[in-house]
Amino acid sequence: MTSKPSIIFMGTPEFAVPSLKILLDNDYEIKAVVTAVDKPAGRGRNIISSDIKKFALENNLLILQPEKLKDINFINTLKELNADLFIVVAFRMLPKEVWQLPRLGTFNLHSSLLPDYRGAAPINHAIINGEKVTGVTTFFINENIDTGNIILQQKCEISHDDNAGTLHDKLKNLGAELLLRTVKNIEKGNIKTLEQNNLNNPDLKYASKIDKEFCRINWTDKPKKIHNLIRGLSPYPSAFTVLKDDENNIIKIYQAYFTEGSHEYETGKVISDNKTFIKVAIPEGYIYIDELQMSGKKRLTTKDFLNGYNFKENTYFI
């Protein structure tokens, strides 16, 4: 009978929590949890711990929070812990000095079907690009980002109603199950990896980090493209537009749908009864807004928003 490998787990956000939990639930020894340093956040600049740190504290796990992953004291601590396997879920890029340490290797859980959507924001980009299927992948880490040999993959359908938040929750749980299968296969020595051969494939899709300007809605785009951008960025970092008025307020849009059809309105024209609906004219129809947020205000449904704000006759989003 093979013994369970001891593990050092590396992760930061809530996405990684189910993966750590499933290892504990299956009696794997977690020698340490490596996560981001505590940072000030919010208007009050209160010091905030990562979701993984909070979970690790609740379960009395050793926590390591190195500022630099090449720090010799951190590396020496990892050597002393002498874990059999390192597992990475939503963490930073590891230097070779770290990922080459454990005897069974270091593997990563990535929220796409690699080699597509390598990068920082695979969940967002899959929806923005109108994909119908995505998934999760485990792979052994090497010198480059998300290019190591694939261990296992699991597909996940993207529904028309999914946004980045709902798909995130599907994939975090699916990913935890795939991660456990991966660990069990490594434990049994039952591993057959697949090389990511198509590095130079011109059709390869990437998931680069999303900046603010990327999130701005272009109302001249086709209805489906605008709809996919909104749901692919909801709830975070959120698609936005600018209300053309004296203050040029930023409006974040979290939920919307589109209808196609012809009309004579200018692009970006806001049409509303100031009671129940807001729609924006686009070249091939309308975008109807269901949830939105004006800068400095709360996120609201359209009806609640219109209880406190009335659009003037000649109002435009730009």
Contacts in CASP RR format, 6 or more apart in sequence:
PFRMAT RR
TARGET T0000
AUTHOR 0000-0000-0000
METHOD contacts of the structure
MODEL  1
MTSKPSIIFMGTPEFAVPSLKILLDNDYEIKAVVTAVDKPAGRGRNIISS
DIKKFALENNLLILQPEKLKDINFINTLKELNADLFIVVAFRMLPKEVWQ
LPRLGTFNLHSSLLPDYRGAAPINHAIINGEKVTGVTTFFINENIDTGNI
ILQQKCEISHDDNAGTLHDKLKNLGAELLLRTVKNIEKGNIKTLEQNNLN
NPDLKYASKIDKEFCRINWTDKPKKIHNLIRGLSPYPSAFTVLKDDENNI
IKIYQAYFTEGSHEYETGKVISDNKTFIKVAIPEGYIYIDELQMSGKKRL
TTKDFLNGYNFKENTYFI
2 187 0 8 1.000
2 188 0 8 1.000
2 189 0 8 1.000
4 27 0 8 1.000
4 28 0 8 1.000
4 29 0 8 1.000
4 187 0 8 1.000
5 28 0 8 1.000
5 83 0 8 1.000
5 84 0 8 1.000
5 85 0 8 1.000
5 104 0 8 1.000
5 183 0 8 1.000
5 186 0 8 1.000
5 187 0 8 1.000
6 28 0 8 1.000
6 29 0 8 1.000
6 30 0 8 1.000
6 31 0 8 1.000
6 82 0 8 1.000
6 83 0 8 1.000
6 84 0 8 1.000
6 85 0 8 1.000
7 23 0 8 1.000
7 28 0 8 1.000
7 29 0 8 1.000
7 30 0 8 1.000
7 31 0 8 1.000
7 83 0 8 1.000
7 84 0 8 1.000
7 85 0 8 1.000
7 86 0 8 1.000
7 87 0 8 1.000
7 183 0 8 1.000
8 30 0 8 1.000
8 31 0 8 1.000
8 32 0 8 1.000
8 33 0 8 1.000
8 34 0 8 1.000
8 78 0 8 1.000
8 81 0 8 1.000
8 83 0 8 1.000
8 85 0 8 1.000
8 86 0 8 1.000
8 87 0 8 1.000
8 102 0 8 1.000
9 16 0 8 1.000
9 19 0 8 1.000
9 20 0 8 1.000
9 23 0 8 1.000
9 30 0 8 1.000
9 32 0 8 1.000
9 33 0 8 1.000
9 34 0 8 1.000
9 52 0 8 1.000
9 86 0 8 1.000
9 87 0 8 1.000
9 89 0 8 1.000
10 33 0 8 1.000
10 34 0 8 1.000
10 35 0 8 1.000
10 86 0 8 1.000
10 87 0 8 1.000
10 88 0 8 1.000
10 89 0 8 1.000
10 91 0 8 1.000
10 94 0 8 1.000
11 20 0 8 1.000
11 33 0 8 1.000
11 34 0 8 1.000
11 35 0 8 1.000
11 36 0 8 1.000
11 50 0 8 1.000
11 52 0 8 1.000
11 88 0 8 1.000
11 89 0 8 1.000
11 90 0 8 1.000
11 91 0 8 1.000
12 35 0 8 1.000
12 36 0 8 1.000
12 50 0 8 1.000
12 51 0 8 1.000
12 52 0 8 1.000
12 90 0 8 1.000
12 91 0 8 1.000
13 50 0 8 1.000
13 51 0 8 1.000
13 52 0 8 1.000
13 90 0 8 1.000
14 51 0 8 1.000
14 172 0 8 1.000
15 89 0 8 1.000
15 90 0 8 1.000
15 111 0 8 1.000
15 168 0 8 1.000
15 171 0 8 1.000
15 172 0 8 1.000
16 51 0 8 1.000
16 52 0 8 1.000
16 89 0 8 1.000
16 90 0 8 1.000
16 91 0 8 1.000
16 172 0 8 1.000
17 51 0 8 1.000
17 52 0 8 1.000
17 55 0 8 1.000
17 172 0 8 1.000
18 172 0 8 1.000
18 173 0 8 1.000
18 175 0 8 1.000
18 176 0 8 1.000
19 87 0 8 1.000
19 89 0 8 1.000
19 109 0 8 1.000
19 172 0 8 1.000
19 175 0 8 1.000
19 176 0 8 1.000
19 179 0 8 1.000
20 30 0 8 1.000
20 33 0 8 1.000
20 52 0 8 1.000
20 55 0 8 1.000
20 56 0 8 1.000
20 89 0 8 1.000
21 55 0 8 1.000
21 176 0 8 1.000
22 176 0 8 1.000
22 177 0 8 1.000
22 179 0 8 1.000
22 180 0 8 1.000
23 30 0 8 1.000
23 87 0 8 1.000
23 179 0 8 1.000
23 180 0 8 1.000
23 183 0 8 1.000
24 30 0 8 1.000
24 59 0 8 1.000
26 180 0 8 1.000
28 183 0 8 1.000
30 61 0 8 1.000
31 62 0 8 1.000
31 81 0 8 1.000
31 82 0 8 1.000
31 83 0 8 1.000
32 61 0 8 1.000
32 62 0 8 1.000
32 63 0 8 1.000
32 64 0 8 1.000
32 77 0 8 1.000
32 78 0 8 1.000
32 81 0 8 1.000
32 83 0 8 1.000
33 52 0 8 1.000
33 53 0 8 1.000
33 56 0 8 1.000
33 61 0 8 1.000
33 62 0 8 1.000
33 63 0 8 1.000
33 64 0 8 1.000
34 63 0 8 1.000
34 64 0 8 1.000
34 65 0 8 1.000
34 66 0 8 1.000
34 91 0 8 1.000
35 50 0 8 1.000
35 52 0 8 1.000
35 53 0 8 1.000
35 56 0 8 1.000
35 63 0 8 1.000
35 64 0 8 1.000
35 65 0 8 1.000
35 91 0 8 1.000
36 50 0 8 1.000
36 53 0 8 1.000
36 65 0 8 1.000
36 92 0 8 1.000
37 65 0 8 1.000
37 66 0 8 1.000
37 67 0 8 1.000
38 47 0 8 1.000
38 48 0 8 1.000
38 49 0 8 1.000
38 50 0 8 1.000
38 53 0 8 1.000
38 65 0 8 1.000
39 47 0 8 1.000
39 48 0 8 1.000
40 46 0 8 1.000
40 47 0 8 1.000
40 48 0 8 1.000
41 48 0 8 1.000
42 48 0 8 1.000
49 57 0 8 1.000
53 63 0 8 1.000
53 65 0 8 1.000
56 62 0 8 1.000
56 63 0 8 1.000
57 63 0 8 1.000
64 74 0 8 1.000
64 77 0 8 1.000
66 74 0 8 1.000
68 74 0 8 1.000
69 92 0 8 1.000
69 94 0 8 1.000
69 95 0 8 1.000
69 98 0 8 1.000
70 95 0 8 1.000
70 97 0 8 1.000
70 98 0 8 1.000
75 97 0 8 1.000
75 98 0 8 1.000
75 101 0 8 1.000
78 98 0 8 1.000
78 101 0 8 1.000
79 101 0 8 1.000
83 102 0 8 1.000
84 102 0 8 1.000
84 103 0 8 1.000
84 104 0 8 1.000
85 102 0 8 1.000
85 104 0 8 1.000
85 105 0 8 1.000
85 106 0 8 1.000
85 107 0 8 1.000
85 183 0 8 1.000
85 186 0 8 1.000
86 94 0 8 1.000
86 98 0 8 1.000
86 99 0 8 1.000
86 101 0 8 1.000
86 102 0 8 1.000
86 105 0 8 1.000
86 106 0 8 1.000
86 107 0 8 1.000
87 106 0 8 1.000
87 107 0 8 1.000
87 108 0 8 1.000
87 109 0 8 1.000
87 179 0 8 1.000
87 183 0 8 1.000
88 94 0 8 1.000
88 106 0 8 1.000
88 107 0 8 1.000
88 108 0 8 1.000
88 109 0 8 1.000
88 141 0 8 1.000
89 108 0 8 1.000
89 109 0 8 1.000
89 179 0 8 1.000
90 109 0 8 1.000
93 145 0 8 1.000
94 106 0 8 1.000
94 141 0 8 1.000
96 143 0 8 1.000
98 106 0 8 1.000
99 105 0 8 1.000
99 106 0 8 1.000
99 141 0 8 1.000
99 142 0 8 1.000
100 106 0 8 1.000
104 186 0 8 1.000
105 140 0 8 1.000
106 140 0 8 1.000
106 141 0 8 1.000
107 138 0 8 1.000
107 139 0 8 1.000
107 140 0 8 1.000
107 141 0 8 1.000
107 151 0 8 1.000
107 182 0 8 1.000
107 186 0 8 1.000
108 138 0 8 1.000
108 139 0 8 1.000
108 140 0 8 1.000
108 141 0 8 1.000
108 146 0 8 1.000
109 136 0 8 1.000
109 137 0 8 1.000
109 138 0 8 1.000
109 175 0 8 1.000
109 178 0 8 1.000
109 179 0 8 1.000
110 118 0 8 1.000
110 122 0 8 1.000
110 136 0 8 1.000
110 137 0 8 1.000
110 138 0 8 1.000
110 139 0 8 1.000
110 146 0 8 1.000
111 122 0 8 1.000
111 123 0 8 1.000
111 134 0 8 1.000
111 135 0 8 1.000
111 136 0 8 1.000
111 168 0 8 1.000
111 171 0 8 1.000
111 172 0 8 1.000
111 175 0 8 1.000
112 118 0 8 1.000
112 122 0 8 1.000
112 123 0 8 1.000
112 126 0 8 1.000
112 134 0 8 1.000
112 135 0 8 1.000
112 136 0 8 1.000
112 137 0 8 1.000
112 207 0 8 1.000
113 133 0 8 1.000
113 134 0 8 1.000
113 135 0 8 1.000
113 136 0 8 1.000
113 137 0 8 1.000
113 153 0 8 1.000
113 155 0 8 1.000
114 137 0 8 1.000
114 139 0 8 1.000
114 146 0 8 1.000
114 150 0 8 1.000
114 153 0 8 1.000
114 196 0 8 1.000
115 146 0 8 1.000
115 147 0 8 1.000
115 196 0 8 1.000
115 198 0 8 1.000
115 199 0 8 1.000
115 201 0 8 1.000
115 204 0 8 1.000
116 204 0 8 1.000
116 205 0 8 1.000
117 125 0 8 1.000
117 126 0 8 1.000
117 134 0 8 1.000
117 205 0 8 1.000
117 206 0 8 1.000
117 207 0 8 1.000
118 145 0 8 1.000
118 146 0 8 1.000
118 147 0 8 1.000
118 206 0 8 1.000
118 207 0 8 1.000
119 145 0 8 1.000
119 146 0 8 1.000
119 206 0 8 1.000
119 207 0 8 1.000
119 208 0 8 1.000
119 209 0 8 1.000
120 207 0 8 1.000
120 208 0 8 1.000
120 209 0 8 1.000
120 210 0 8 1.000
121 207 0 8 1.000
121 208 0 8 1.000
121 209 0 8 1.000
121 210 0 8 1.000
122 134 0 8 1.000
122 207 0 8 1.000
123 134 0 8 1.000
123 164 0 8 1.000
123 165 0 8 1.000
123 167 0 8 1.000
123 168 0 8 1.000
123 171 0 8 1.000
123 232 0 8 1.000
124 164 0 8 1.000
124 207 0 8 1.000
124 210 0 8 1.000
124 232 0 8 1.000
124 233 0 8 1.000
125 205 0 8 1.000
125 206 0 8 1.000
125 207 0 8 1.000
125 208 0 8 1.000
126 134 0 8 1.000
126 158 0 8 1.000
126 167 0 8 1.000
126 207 0 8 1.000
127 158 0 8 1.000
127 162 0 8 1.000
127 163 0 8 1.000
127 164 0 8 1.000
127 167 0 8 1.000
127 228 0 8 1.000
127 231 0 8 1.000
127 232 0 8 1.000
128 228 0 8 1.000
128 229 0 8 1.000
128 232 0 8 1.000
128 233 0 8 1.000
129 205 0 8 1.000
129 228 0 8 1.000
130 158 0 8 1.000
130 224 0 8 1.000
130 228 0 8 1.000
131 158 0 8 1.000
132 157 0 8 1.000
132 158 0 8 1.000
133 155 0 8 1.000
133 156 0 8 1.000
133 157 0 8 1.000
133 158 0 8 1.000
134 155 0 8 1.000
134 156 0 8 1.000
134 158 0 8 1.000
134 167 0 8 1.000
134 171 0 8 1.000
135 153 0 8 1.000
135 154 0 8 1.000
135 155 0 8 1.000
135 156 0 8 1.000
135 171 0 8 1.000
135 174 0 8 1.000
136 153 0 8 1.000
136 154 0 8 1.000
136 156 0 8 1.000
136 171 0 8 1.000
136 174 0 8 1.000
136 175 0 8 1.000
136 178 0 8 1.000
137 150 0 8 1.000
137 151 0 8 1.000
137 152 0 8 1.000
137 153 0 8 1.000
137 178 0 8 1.000
138 150 0 8 1.000
138 151 0 8 1.000
138 152 0 8 1.000
138 153 0 8 1.000
138 178 0 8 1.000
138 179 0 8 1.000
138 182 0 8 1.000
139 146 0 8 1.000
139 148 0 8 1.000
139 149 0 8 1.000
139 150 0 8 1.000
139 151 0 8 1.000
139 193 0 8 1.000
139 196 0 8 1.000
140 148 0 8 1.000
140 149 0 8 1.000
140 151 0 8 1.000
140 193 0 8 1.000
141 148 0 8 1.000
142 148 0 8 1.000
142 149 0 8 1.000
147 196 0 8 1.000
147 199 0 8 1.000
148 195 0 8 1.000
148 196 0 8 1.000
149 193 0 8 1.000
149 194 0 8 1.000
149 195 0 8 1.000
149 196 0 8 1.000
150 193 0 8 1.000
150 194 0 8 1.000
150 195 0 8 1.000
150 196 0 8 1.000
151 182 0 8 1.000
151 185 0 8 1.000
151 186 0 8 1.000
151 191 0 8 1.000
151 193 0 8 1.000
152 178 0 8 1.000
152 181 0 8 1.000
152 182 0 8 1.000
152 185 0 8 1.000
153 178 0 8 1.000
154 174 0 8 1.000
154 175 0 8 1.000
154 177 0 8 1.000
154 178 0 8 1.000
156 167 0 8 1.000
156 170 0 8 1.000
156 171 0 8 1.000
156 174 0 8 1.000
158 167 0 8 1.000
162 170 0 8 1.000
162 231 0 8 1.000
163 231 0 8 1.000
163 232 0 8 1.000
163 234 0 8 1.000
163 235 0 8 1.000
163 254 0 8 1.000
163 255 0 8 1.000
164 231 0 8 1.000
164 232 0 8 1.000
164 233 0 8 1.000
164 234 0 8 1.000
164 235 0 8 1.000
164 236 0 8 1.000
165 234 0 8 1.000
165 235 0 8 1.000
165 236 0 8 1.000
185 191 0 8 1.000
198 204 0 8 1.000
210 233 0 8 1.000
210 237 0 8 1.000
212 237 0 8 1.000
215 229 0 8 1.000
215 233 0 8 1.000
215 237 0 8 1.000
215 238 0 8 1.000
215 239 0 8 1.000
215 240 0 8 1.000
216 239 0 8 1.000
216 240 0 8 1.000
216 241 0 8 1.000
216 242 0 8 1.000
217 226 0 8 1.000
217 229 0 8 1.000
217 230 0 8 1.000
217 239 0 8 1.000
217 240 0 8 1.000
217 241 0 8 1.000
217 253 0 8 1.000
217 317 0 8 1.000
218 226 0 8 1.000
219 226 0 8 1.000
219 241 0 8 1.000
219 267 0 8 1.000
219 268 0 8 1.000
219 280 0 8 1.000
219 281 0 8 1.000
219 282 0 8 1.000
219 287 0 8 1.000
219 317 0 8 1.000
219 318 0 8 1.000
220 267 0 8 1.000
220 282 0 8 1.000
220 283 0 8 1.000
221 229 0 8 1.000
221 282 0 8 1.000
222 283 0 8 1.000
222 284 0 8 1.000
223 258 0 8 1.000
223 259 0 8 1.000
223 260 0 8 1.000
223 282 0 8 1.000
223 284 0 8 1.000
223 285 0 8 1.000
223 286 0 8 1.000
223 287 0 8 1.000
224 258 0 8 1.000
226 256 0 8 1.000
226 258 0 8 1.000
226 282 0 8 1.000
226 287 0 8 1.000
227 256 0 8 1.000
227 257 0 8 1.000
227 258 0 8 1.000
227 287 0 8 1.000
229 239 0 8 1.000
230 239 0 8 1.000
230 253 0 8 1.000
230 254 0 8 1.000
230 255 0 8 1.000
230 256 0 8 1.000
230 287 0 8 1.000
231 255 0 8 1.000
231 256 0 8 1.000
232 239 0 8 1.000
233 239 0 8 1.000
234 253 0 8 1.000
234 254 0 8 1.000
234 255 0 8 1.000
235 254 0 8 1.000
238 252 0 8 1.000
238 253 0 8 1.000
238 254 0 8 1.000
238 293 0 8 1.000
239 252 0 8 1.000
239 253 0 8 1.000
240 250 0 8 1.000
240 251 0 8 1.000
240 252 0 8 1.000
240 253 0 8 1.000
241 250 0 8 1.000
241 251 0 8 1.000
241 253 0 8 1.000
241 317 0 8 1.000
241 318 0 8 1.000
242 248 0 8 1.000
242 249 0 8 1.000
242 250 0 8 1.000
242 251 0 8 1.000
242 317 0 8 1.000
242 318 0 8 1.000
243 249 0 8 1.000
243 250 0 8 1.000
243 251 0 8 1.000
243 294 0 8 1.000
243 315 0 8 1.000
243 316 0 8 1.000
243 317 0 8 1.000
244 315 0 8 1.000
244 316 0 8 1.000
244 317 0 8 1.000
244 318 0 8 1.000
245 312 0 8 1.000
245 315 0 8 1.000
249 294 0 8 1.000
249 295 0 8 1.000
250 294 0 8 1.000
250 295 0 8 1.000
251 292 0 8 1.000
251 293 0 8 1.000
251 294 0 8 1.000
251 295 0 8 1.000
251 317 0 8 1.000
252 292 0 8 1.000
252 293 0 8 1.000
252 295 0 8 1.000
252 299 0 8 1.000
253 289 0 8 1.000
253 291 0 8 1.000
253 292 0 8 1.000
254 290 0 8 1.000
254 291 0 8 1.000
254 292 0 8 1.000
254 293 0 8 1.000
254 299 0 8 1.000
255 289 0 8 1.000
255 290 0 8 1.000
255 291 0 8 1.000
256 287 0 8 1.000
256 288 0 8 1.000
256 289 0 8 1.000
256 290 0 8 1.000
256 291 0 8 1.000
257 287 0 8 1.000
257 288 0 8 1.000
257 290 0 8 1.000
258 282 0 8 1.000
258 285 0 8 1.000
258 286 0 8 1.000
258 287 0 8 1.000
258 288 0 8 1.000
259 285 0 8 1.000
259 286 0 8 1.000
259 288 0 8 1.000
260 284 0 8 1.000
260 285 0 8 1.000
261 284 0 8 1.000
261 285 0 8 1.000
261 286 0 8 1.000
262 285 0 8 1.000
263 281 0 8 1.000
263 285 0 8 1.000
263 286 0 8 1.000
265 271 0 8 1.000
265 281 0 8 1.000
266 281 0 8 1.000
266 316 0 8 1.000
267 281 0 8 1.000
267 282 0 8 1.000
267 283 0 8 1.000
268 280 0 8 1.000
268 281 0 8 1.000
268 282 0 8 1.000
268 316 0 8 1.000
268 317 0 8 1.000
268 318 0 8 1.000
269 280 0 8 1.000
269 281 0 8 1.000
269 315 0 8 1.000
269 316 0 8 1.000
270 278 0 8 1.000
270 279 0 8 1.000
270 280 0 8 1.000
270 281 0 8 1.000
270 311 0 8 1.000
270 315 0 8 1.000
270 316 0 8 1.000
270 317 0 8 1.000
271 278 0 8 1.000
271 279 0 8 1.000
271 280 0 8 1.000
271 281 0 8 1.000
271 286 0 8 1.000
272 278 0 8 1.000
272 279 0 8 1.000
272 306 0 8 1.000
272 311 0 8 1.000
274 306 0 8 1.000
274 310 0 8 1.000
274 311 0 8 1.000
275 303 0 8 1.000
275 306 0 8 1.000
276 302 0 8 1.000
276 303 0 8 1.000
276 306 0 8 1.000
277 288 0 8 1.000
277 302 0 8 1.000
278 288 0 8 1.000
278 289 0 8 1.000
278 292 0 8 1.000
278 302 0 8 1.000
278 305 0 8 1.000
278 306 0 8 1.000
278 311 0 8 1.000
279 286 0 8 1.000
279 287 0 8 1.000
279 288 0 8 1.000
279 289 0 8 1.000
280 286 0 8 1.000
280 287 0 8 1.000
280 289 0 8 1.000
280 317 0 8 1.000
289 302 0 8 1.000
290 301 0 8 1.000
290 302 0 8 1.000
291 299 0 8 1.000
291 300 0 8 1.000
291 301 0 8 1.000
291 302 0 8 1.000
292 299 0 8 1.000
292 300 0 8 1.000
292 302 0 8 1.000
292 305 0 8 1.000
293 299 0 8 1.000
293 300 0 8 1.000
294 305 0 8 1.000
294 309 0 8 1.000
END
